[in-house]
């Protein structure tokens, strides 16, 4: 009997994961916001836009990107500490599947 319950639990986890995968842009946006706020790296299909020297300049570029409607998702501006090929500065992220 315990084995059947274990299989049911695994099936429930698998179904939950597939439902979340179907809503990837919405879920990824939440995860990226948290990662971006702590200066984390973007997830796959999310791309940094910047760097901008001030938050006001970043906000202006973010509003322009939102108005064009070219992207499926946007993460608002935040400070990125830099690393790899990216310089420190204000960035926002765009989702391109």
N, C-alpha and C positions, 0 to 999 in steps of 0.2 A: 504494500500500500504506500509506503514512503517513496518508492521509486516513481509511482504515478504522480504523486504530488510534486516531486522534483521535476519531472518532465513538464508538468503544467506550469510550474514557476518559470522554467527556462523558456517555454513558449510565450508566456506573458511578457517576459523581458525582451524577447526577440520581436514580438509584435509592437511593443512600446518603442523600441529602437527604430523600427521601420516607419512608424507614424512620425517620429521626430525627424527622420531623414527626409520625409516628404515635405516637411516644413523647414528645410535647411536654411533658406535665407533669413527667416524670422528668428530662428534659434541662433544662427551664426551671428546675426546682428547683436543679440544680447551678449553672447560670449565675447565678441570682438570689442564691444563697449567696455566690458570689464577688463579685458586684456589691454586695450588701448589706454585706459585710465591709469594702469600701473606701468605703462611703457612697454607692453608686450609686443610680440611679433604678430603680424596679421596672419589669419588662417588662409588656407587655399582659396583662390578666387576672390580674395579681398586684396586690394592694392592701395598702398599709401600714396597720397597726393600731397606734395609739398617738397621741401620745407618752406614755411612762411615765417617771416621774422617776428610778426606780432599776431596775437589772437584775432584782432580786428581784420587783418589781411586774410587770415585763414577763413574767418567767418564769411567774408565777402566772396571768396572763391567757392566755399561750400554752398552758399546760396545760389551762385551762378550754376554750379553743377546740378543742384536740385531743380532749378528752373528749366534746364535743358531737357531733362527727362531721359537722358541716355543710359542711366544706371538703374539696376534693379534694387539697389540698396545703398544707403549712405550712413556712415557713422560720423557724428559731429566732431568738431575740432578738439584736439587734446595735445598736450605737450609730449613729445617723443624724445627720449634721452639720446637717441642715435645708436648706431651700431651697424656693423657691416658696411654696405655702401651708402647708408642713410646718415645724413648730418643731423645734429640736434635741431629741433625747431617744432613749430606747430604743424600738425598734419591732420587730414581727415582721410577716411577710407571710402572706397567705392567697391561695390560688388559687381563683378563681371563674370557670369557663369561660362 
